[in-house]
């Protein structure tokens, strides 16, 4: 694949390697000279500094290889495909493996075995991070190109039909004007005009507009406005003095509990604090009704039972289990998931695997998902594109079930795509039978 580009890419890479080698040699000379002045010529600090310089050169080389192959493939294919992304990732992986081997050889001949093992582990981590970063950048670019291509195709389809219809209508009108009209055509035109006039007249009629719902039907009865009496004018039919009548009042110093409705009647009464009502009027001979609020049925109530003496009951003695109402949103659920065959470039060649994409409908504090395959399988990679990822991969007693939990990002937002790459243990293409969420209680 892309054999015609190999020679040109190797020439560019050779030029890049020469430049990076010169820069690394200059940097290494300065490091050795600086540590010699401080009497650290045979120290672990010198070996660590030399390793950092070599890792910097390898990182820059991998990035340059990524850039060179990307430019050459885009010049030929114009867009990235899954195959081209896998090809570039394989080239970068091959360079990182070769360079990491050279660094390990230098470590074996230099520091102590313990120091060499520790520095070798650092080399593996750095190389894995570089390859993962390159693959992620390529995948993001491929998806952006695919999205832009689909949007352009949709816009072209949306713009084409109106122009064609407009042209067709204009040609038909011009052709009809040029040709003489027959008697039947004139009669048909007259019928159309009369029908349009009748529709306009009907729409302007109030009765028709009311039946069509264009106007509201006038009310049969209209309420007469009532003028309120001034507060300074006494009621001529009322006695001069009247003792107010109050019901449902609790005794002073005791707790009052209201059940059902409470009615207050009288003349010149004053409403106290914390009295609420719905659509009520305060005045002479009027009633004030107090009703208990109702909890909306649209919010389910969740109950959590806590033992006696829990943190909820600080500073008080509790002799019975307590109940706390949780009016929060329901737990997240998997909205959609889909799978498709894919390939990944390894050092030995392309490897078949299944690409799984899923989303959830609510924010998820601990994003963890499991897959069940038709054969023994494992999750090779789990990623949320565009953010920092840190993942722990999980196993169970069932070899057909594998999982992963994201330590970052947290929480996982609703509708954010999560991608799993699943491989079969025997190297064949696995089929995912079931996708489920892993609760925090299942994690050990």
Beta strands, then each sheet from edge to edge (+ up, - down):
strand 1: 302-306
strand 2: 322-326
strand 3: 334-346
strand 4: 349-360
strand 5: 368-373
strand 6: 377-383
strand 7: 390-395
strand 8: 401-408
strand 9: 418-424
strand 10: 432-437
sheet 1: 1+ 2-
sheet 2: 3+ 4- 9+ 6-
sheet 3: 7+ 8- 5+ 10-
end
